[in-house]
Amino acid sequence: MEKILSGTAWRFGDDVDTDAIIPARYLNTSDSDELAAHCMEDADPDFVRKMRRGDLIVADTNFGCGSSREVAPLCIKAAGVSAVIAKSFARIFFRNAINIGLPILECPEAVDGIKAGDEIEVEPASGTIRNLTRGTSFQSAAYPEFLQRIIEHGGLLAYVEERLKESET
């Protein structure tokens, strides 16, 4: 059965860089809970206090640009964000998000059709995005099967561990 993610949309603009996602001043820890407490702090200082687990980030172009900071998508996932929808992602952020099992979807039409506070449903495997508030639906490209499996396992490391266990039996 296909997993459905749902929550409130939090809107951000163009070129949200990794410093806005997790400011460098907090990179002296690898504790995911501590990193999550500062998620999106430089873009919206109250984001973590206002959002609820399962909510989604919706952004314009080039989300995750800047450094190749691997903790940026980890911070988003640890904060409880279920998925990110954007018009486009920085390529290194895209790959880092997949590697830690954070569903991200590129769909300019959905971004244009979603306002802050809208209730959203996403089916990452099929790429379906529904705006429940406005009664609209959008389609992003579906992930190839191997990327779907990485996300379903919660990231590349968990996926590889599972594959190794399977090969031992």
C-alpha positions in Angstrom: 0.0 0.0 0.0 1.3 3.5 -0.9 2.3 5.7 1.9 0.4 9.0 2.1 2.0 12.0 3.9 -0.2 14.8 5.0 0.2 18.1 6.8 0.1 21.9 6.6 2.2 23.7 4.0 4.9 26.1 5.1 6.0 28.4 2.3 9.5 29.6 1.5 10.9 31.5 -1.5 13.8 31.1 -3.9 17.3 30.1 -3.1 16.8 28.8 0.5 20.4 27.8 1.2 21.7 25.3 3.7 22.6 28.1 6.1 19.0 29.1 6.3 18.0 25.5 6.8 20.5 24.8 9.6 22.8 27.8 10.4 26.5 27.0 10.7 26.6 28.2 14.3 24.7 25.0 15.3 27.0 22.6 13.4 29.1 21.8 16.5 26.7 18.9 17.3 25.6 15.8 15.5 22.6 15.3 17.8 19.6 15.3 15.4 17.2 16.6 18.1 19.5 19.6 18.7 19.8 20.2 15.0 16.0 19.9 14.6 15.4 22.6 17.2 17.1 25.1 14.8 15.5 23.9 11.5 14.8 26.8 9.2 15.7 29.3 11.9 17.3 31.9 9.7 14.4 31.7 7.2 11.6 31.7 9.9 12.8 31.9 13.5 9.5 30.5 14.8 9.2 27.6 12.3 10.0 24.8 14.7 7.7 26.2 17.4 4.8 26.7 15.0 5.0 23.6 12.8 3.5 20.1 13.6 5.1 16.8 12.9 4.1 15.7 9.4 3.9 19.2 8.0 5.5 19.9 4.6 7.8 22.6 3.3 6.8 24.2 -0.1 9.5 26.3 -1.7 10.2 28.0 -5.0 13.4 27.4 -7.0 16.9 26.1 -6.0 15.9 24.9 -2.5 19.0 23.6 -0.5 21.6 25.6 -2.5 24.9 26.6 -1.0 27.2 24.1 0.7 26.9 20.4 0.5 25.9 20.3 4.2 24.5 16.8 4.7 22.8 17.8 7.9 20.5 20.2 6.1 18.0 17.5 5.0 18.6 15.5 8.2 17.6 18.6 10.2 14.4 18.9 8.2 13.5 15.3 8.7 14.4 15.3 12.4 12.2 18.4 12.9 9.3 16.2 11.7 8.8 17.6 8.2 7.3 14.8 6.2 8.3 16.0 2.7 9.6 19.0 0.7 7.9 20.2 -2.5 9.8 22.8 -4.6 10.0 24.1 -8.1 13.7 22.9 -8.1 16.3 21.6 -5.7 20.0 22.1 -5.6 21.4 18.8 -6.9 23.6 18.0 -3.9 20.6 18.7 -1.5 18.4 16.4 -3.7 20.9 13.5 -3.3 21.5 14.1 0.4 17.7 14.1 1.0 17.3 10.8 -0.8 20.3 9.4 1.1 18.6 10.1 4.5 15.1 9.1 3.3 13.5 12.5 3.1 10.9 12.6 0.3 11.3 15.6 -2.0 9.2 16.4 -5.0 9.9 18.8 -7.9 6.6 20.2 -9.2 6.4 23.9 -10.2 2.6 23.7 -10.7 2.0 22.4 -7.2 4.2 25.1 -5.7 2.2 27.8 -7.6 -1.0 26.2 -6.4 -0.2 25.9 -2.7 -0.4 28.7 -0.2 0.9 28.8 3.3 -1.4 27.0 5.6 -3.0 24.8 3.0 -3.6 21.2 4.0 -1.6 18.9 1.6 -1.4 15.2 0.9 1.5 13.6 -0.9 2.1 10.1 -2.2 5.8 10.1 -2.8 6.0 6.8 -4.7 3.6 8.0 -7.4 4.4 11.7 -7.2 0.8 12.7 -6.5 0.3 16.0 -4.6 -3.1 17.0 -3.5 -4.1 20.4 -2.0 -7.0 19.4 0.2 -7.8 23.1 1.0 -8.2 24.1 -2.6 -9.4 20.8 -4.0 -6.6 20.6 -6.6 -4.2 17.8 -7.6 -0.7 17.9 -9.2 1.6 15.3 -10.5 5.4 15.3 -10.1 7.6 12.7 -11.7 7.6 9.5 -9.7 10.9 8.2 -8.3 12.6 5.3 -10.0 12.0 2.1 -8.1 15.5 2.0 -6.5 15.1 5.5 -5.1 11.6 4.6 -3.8 13.2 1.7 -1.9 15.9 3.9 -0.4 13.2 6.4 0.8 10.9 3.6 2.1 13.8 2.2 4.1 14.5 5.6 5.7 17.7 6.3 3.8 20.6 4.8 1.9 22.3 3.3 5.0 19.2 1.4 6.1 18.6 0.3 2.5 22.1 -1.1 2.2 21.9 -2.9 5.6 18.7 -4.5 4.5 20.1 -5.6 1.2 23.2 -7.1 3.0 20.9 -9.1 5.4 18.9 -10.4 2.4 22.1 -11.5 0.6 23.2 -13.5 3.7 20.1 -15.6 3.7 
